[in-house]
Amino acid sequence: MDLLSLARTVKHRVEAPLTEALSLARIAADPRNPVLLTLSTALVNPLYRAAFLASAAGSGVLGCLAVRPCDLESLAEYLEVPQEDRPRLRAWLDTGVRLGELGTREGCYRLRSPAARLLALPGNDAVAATLEEILRFHVPVLLDAPRMLTTGRRYSLADQDGTVIARSSLALRAMVEAALDRTLDREGPVRLLEVGCGTGAYVRHAAEANPRLTALAVDLQEDVAARAADNMAAWGLADRVETRQGDLRTLDLQPQFDLVTLHNNIYYFPEEERVQALRRARALLAPGGRLLLTTSCREGGNAGLDVLNLWFTYADFGGPLPRAEELTAQLEEAGFTDVRATRLVPGQPFRAFTGTSDGTPVTDTPVTEAAAGISRTTAARAAAPSAQSL
Amino acid sequence: METRTDSSRTDGPRSGGARAASRPARPAPHADLVLALGQGRATVETAGGKAARLDEMTAAGLPVPPAFCLTTGLFDLFLRETGLAAELRAAEARGADSGTLRDLVLSREIPEALARTVLAAYEELGRPRVAVRSSACREDSAAQSFAGQHDTVLDVSGEEALLAAVRTCWASLWSDRAAAYRENGAAGSIAVVVQEMVHADVSGVLFTVDPVGGRPHRLVVEACCGLGEGLVSGRVSSDFFAIDDRTLEVVEERVRYKVTKCASVTPGTIGMTKVDAADRDAPCLTGEQLTALARLALDVRAHYGTEQDIEWALRDGVLHLLQTRPITTRPRDTPREEPHSPYVSPQPDPVRKGTLWSRMDIGEIFVGLMSPLGLSFARYYQQHVHRDCAAALGVRDTGDVGLHMGYLQGHVYLNISYTAHLLGQCLPTRDQRHFTSRFVSEEADLSTYENPFGTFPGGLEDLLSTLHWVRSTATEMLTMKHRAEEMVTSRLYEFDRARRLDLTRMSRRELHAELARYLDFFHDAHVGYMPYYINAFGFYGVLTELCGKWLGAEGANLQNRLKTDMSSLRTVASAQEIWKVAQAAKARPRVMALIADTPLEEIADRLRADAEGRAFWQAEMEPFLRANGTRSRQEMELTHPRWIDDPSYLFQMIRRYAADGLTAEDIMGRSRARAEGDVLAAVRALPLPRRRTLETVISLYQLCSELRETTRMSMVTSIWLVRNVVYEVGRRLVAEGVLHSPDEVAYLDFEEVRAYLAGTRPARDAFPRTALDERRRLHDYHNRLPEPPLTFIGEHDPTRPARRGAAAAEGARLEGLGSSPGRVVGRARIVEDLVWQADEFQPGEILVTRYTDASWTPLFAIAGGVVTDIGSMLSHSSIVSREFNVPSVVNTKDATQRLRTGDTVVVDGDTGVVEVVETAGADEVAQTTEAASQDPAD
């Protein structure tokens, strides 16, 4: 029984004309009532509010209302809601009003709660997207886990909404960029390889920080790489940055790179393949060249990461989030020296790992697609399509 | 002197035919498909252009070596009988690349009947050693056939070798080179010429009209020792003669010192060998020979009725004609068109005529004639790097970059007037004379010189500039040590990185990124180096002044007697390190034997193919190359291979250093030979404040010299990096047939290379052949002009007769600049080609050469004295001589022309005078060289 109908029942019973006193007394004495009340205020209302805010932000309603209060008609127009569905839109909006997130005045909806106002700010889009990601992906894995075990179903890459992930990942942007700024030489010529370039935003950041930098940006997914290439052209970086589809494990290039970066995608490699992937990255580095790997790490005390980790446990690709000390050991096993894990913001589970290649030859050669027997789907397992959020 | 017109050899029926007839006659099948040349039967369609011309020349009674031609009919028959015709068609339809097609032809045996036909003709020729050349039907203009887009196999002897050579020529129809010339359509057919090989003593070309100069009535002759292939590839030096076609008198002559020639090394192999010592500075041709050659040329011209480009060869005094072609391109009126001013853009008269130019001692990486590639790279430097170099010196207003440097006759000049004008912004060079005076030479009279740019504007501008200079100099003093450390680190990083890269496996786009990176590094290395260079110069000037003022006679030349700790100078250390490598080699007899007994060009491969050699390579050579390998001579010239690219010179020096009787003391102990105590005694006697000042200046001078040496390696390494990419592009261009040989990289333009890598244009469009040929002609022209002066004011007319010093008689005195003190008597040895002559040099001899740079250091270590034509007190060579305590006189202008190897001379490094005590006889010249030439590689 859901809580609303329970509440409604309670209300209904209260209004019932007869046997009021008796039933009232019985109901009041029901030991479940205080529990329900507690649940409602402590758990359920915040969840409702969060869900409402996530969808209001994701659909753009918060953005509209941040500009000016809007009536139902203009919102319906903005969301392209057909005439016959407008009462349904009103029902949703009114629920938001009752939850206290929105308000009304003179027939217009407006932002009311501080949370709604904050999330409506354009700069906080990544936070809103993170909220949406939690509700869309984290909540289901918590709900579905036991059932998935009985049905044998697993999440696949298609279960992730790329646009939400892309937006939410920007919540980490400042930290990734800070990590880049610490590692990147600003003056000398630099040759960069970015594995899993996503939109290409981080390559852009690096290219703008060092005007002499040239880069190769690869992404496993053809369409993601194509979009990134378009972005590079739009940013005027096409002559310095070559963007194409590529798989770290099969890249057959000369060891020309001064810096290889992997941002927020190490967990797209199954745990047992990580050392091998890191070894390949090292093989592409010049002697003395460096690797920069950024990722959130598994550690106690962060429920969000635990749930994300749970999600990957129930997915048919990738692997768990790394633990800092495990990844450090893997980097060392892959032949990196001077390996360091740096926490960029105190208290955050996000870390930047750096390692140096001493130039000793990497013995294994790149895996050819045929030899590795990589099919399209298994290739997608190692996908680093766009930066994955925390 | 006779020209061969022996009709019995050239008129048919041939004498060879009679010889064949005397044997058991077995008439060869298809005899009609082979033509003896000289009977006027060879047409372009059946025999190709080359054979048709030879046929006609022979028929005209010209002295052409006997030859026969395998016609296109024979080739077509070969294709039909072997079934290749169909296979090739199928492969072409499949779109197979030319390599595949070539291999198809090369791997096919010539059917027995056809082989007999070929061999019968060979028999008839008398089975001499022959040159086998392809003769294409479409090959026509001189530009195309000069370097030849089809193959030539030289010095072939024996039947098997002949048949193989024929197949090679046939297959060349599908070479990339030939394909590049075919506009479209099928490959067509090909004929082959088999001609008696002339093992020439001297060969060359003759143009019946000056191909570049365009002056009338001049027959122009280029002559080199050995085979003409050396001349064509530009790898040997040649003599130049101009003959008046009316009087047949030699009107101009430029004789070069010729160290190497192209010749048959063993039967069947053509390679580079040394020219006999006695022939090196003598003209290739006598006056009589030149007259005979001129007569022959006039005959040829009269016969054809057009101007001709003639290839000739001289063997045992007999003149042979190898080839003649009409000159189709109109000669360029270069002397009239080519400006006499180095300015790259038009300047007002007073500026153009009043500017002081010098190529003395500018970085020592530019000195000397540069190839078109080298010049275009120098222009890149000027446009993209030079301004920042000036800024790094604390110059506030760096002016117009286009004016800083100029180019004349393939030489790079620094605009001294403009530079002095701008340096007026820096405190130490406010008085322009401080800068200008070091470029004085006898060609330029500075007594009437007035800077056309004037002095730098005074007033506020001046104040701002001075403040700017003070600030940047103060910063420089604080940061210079640290920057040098960083430069060393980044140099090693770039070197290690580049050593791992296989450029042949990189995409065009990746190469583009590589070049951009290297050019950035090149920029930084130059900008970083320049302050050390100029500050060393500045402190040296201050030191000279203070010594003169405070120390008087006692302190004379103190600045030149100072030396730093030897090991701290990178360049000097390179000699030490070769010594160590030589000792390590000596300790492994097997390795030493390999180095001593293998031809130079094979040593590296042989070492690496041998277990012990490999160990030696890893333990000794690699570290050496990492520290020193990117050095070379005239390093801005991209065509010169670096030590790491061609270690021949290193092996020569290892052989030399490992020779018995040479001790470590000879090489390493030199700098300790002179007592150091006396030098500073005078300083110690000074009152304390002066002493302190002087000591500070001394230590700053030493520090800057040391840092300059250290960071110079960064600069040199950056050029090596750029060179690697350019040569990789060159390699691809040769593979694509755009260039005919790797030697032609010299005619690329650096901007073209950059644009090609940055874009997607096909190589043939990006590097137009006409431009390459034009650059080559211009370079050849520059190469034969007298060297332009080191320093001059205004303009220089290259056609003005050059002053040529006569050979110095006994008692003659040559005056120069004493750059390293001491007096020594020794035998002179002229060294023109460092790599080829390094093993001739005897310890204690006086090294006489045009100019030196850092790559000569190992030779300095064993020289008794050093004399150069070009140089200054702060030339690299001067600094290094001082470190080795080798008396040295630089800037003698023409010592290499006036002194001869074997002359006994006194070198006085204090007064700057070289005196000839005893001149060498001709025998002695030969002896001194032969004694040293025990190299089996010769």
Chai-1 contact restraints between the chains, C-beta under 6 A:
chainA,res_idxA,chainB,res_idxB,connection_type,confidence,min_distance_angstrom,max_distance_angstrom,comment,restraint_id
A,P189,B,R517,contact,1.0,0.0,6.0,A-B,restraint_1
A,P189,B,D520,contact,1.0,0.0,6.0,A-B,restraint_2
A,R212,B,D520,contact,1.0,0.0,6.0,A-B,restraint_3
A,T214,B,A513,contact,1.0,0.0,6.0,A-B,restraint_4
A,E242,B,R509,contact,1.0,0.0,6.0,A-B,restraint_5
A,Q254,B,L501,contact,1.0,0.0,6.0,A-B,restraint_6
A,Q254,B,D502,contact,1.0,0.0,6.0,A-B,restraint_7
A,Q254,B,R505,contact,1.0,0.0,6.0,A-B,restraint_8
A,Q254,B,M506,contact,1.0,0.0,6.0,A-B,restraint_9
A,P255,B,R500,contact,1.0,0.0,6.0,A-B,restraint_10
A,Q256,B,L501,contact,1.0,0.0,6.0,A-B,restraint_11
A,A286,B,R497,contact,1.0,0.0,6.0,A-B,restraint_12
A,P287,B,D496,contact,1.0,0.0,6.0,A-B,restraint_13
A,G288,B,Y493,contact,1.0,0.0,6.0,A-B,restraint_14
